[in-house]
């Protein structure tokens, strides 16, 4: 399994922010990903991949905050840089 690289500063921001802000960010990214059309260029595909990775990490942070996953499980999935 490949770990997703994620900024340590962004992690701290979302781990410590009000929970509704984190959920709003997850919702915003989910909608943006769903609205993307066909991905024709390498840049579009890379951007889509980066956004899905960010959404995935935000969901992991939410699960971590809710106690659904442990910090060890989080660290197996995400590499803070």
C-alpha positions in Angstrom: 0.0 0.0 0.0 1.3 3.4 -1.0 1.0 6.1 1.6 -0.3 9.5 0.6 2.0 12.5 1.2 0.3 15.3 3.0 1.5 18.5 4.5 2.1 18.4 8.2 0.9 22.0 8.5 -2.4 21.2 6.7 -2.8 18.1 8.9 -2.4 20.3 12.1 -4.9 22.9 10.6 -7.6 20.3 9.9 -7.0 18.2 13.0 -7.4 21.2 15.3 -10.1 23.2 13.4 -13.8 23.2 14.4 -15.2 19.9 13.2 -17.8 21.5 10.9 -15.0 23.3 9.0 -13.4 19.9 8.3 -16.7 18.4 7.1 -17.3 21.5 4.9 -13.9 21.0 3.3 -14.7 17.3 2.7 -18.0 18.2 1.1 -16.5 21.0 -1.1 -13.8 18.6 -2.4 -16.3 15.8 -3.0 -18.5 18.1 -5.1 -15.6 19.5 -7.0 -14.4 16.0 -7.9 -17.9 14.9 -9.0 -18.2 18.0 -11.3 -15.0 17.4 -13.2 -15.6 16.3 -16.8 -13.4 14.0 -18.9 -9.8 14.2 -18.0 -7.9 14.6 -21.3 -4.5 16.0 -20.5 -1.8 14.6 -18.2 -2.2 17.8 -16.2 -5.9 17.3 -15.7 -5.3 13.7 -14.6 -2.6 14.8 -12.2 -4.8 17.5 -10.7 -7.7 15.0 -10.3 -5.3 12.5 -8.6 -4.0 15.2 -6.2 -7.6 16.3 -5.3 -8.7 12.7 -4.7 -5.7 12.2 -2.5 -6.4 15.3 -0.5 -10.1 14.3 -0.1 -9.0 10.8 1.1 -6.6 12.3 3.7 -9.3 14.7 4.9 -11.6 11.8 5.3 -8.9 9.9 7.3 -8.4 13.0 9.5 -12.2 13.0 10.1 -12.1 9.3 11.0 -9.1 9.9 13.3 -10.9 12.7 15.1 -14.0 10.6 15.6 -11.9 7.7 17.0 -12.8 5.4 14.1 -9.1 4.8 13.2 -6.0 5.0 15.4 -3.1 7.3 14.9 -1.1 4.2 13.9 -3.6 3.3 11.2 -3.5 6.9 10.0 0.3 6.8 9.8 0.1 3.6 7.7 -2.0 5.4 5.1 -0.6 9.0 5.2 3.0 10.3 5.3 3.1 13.8 6.8 5.8 15.9 5.1 
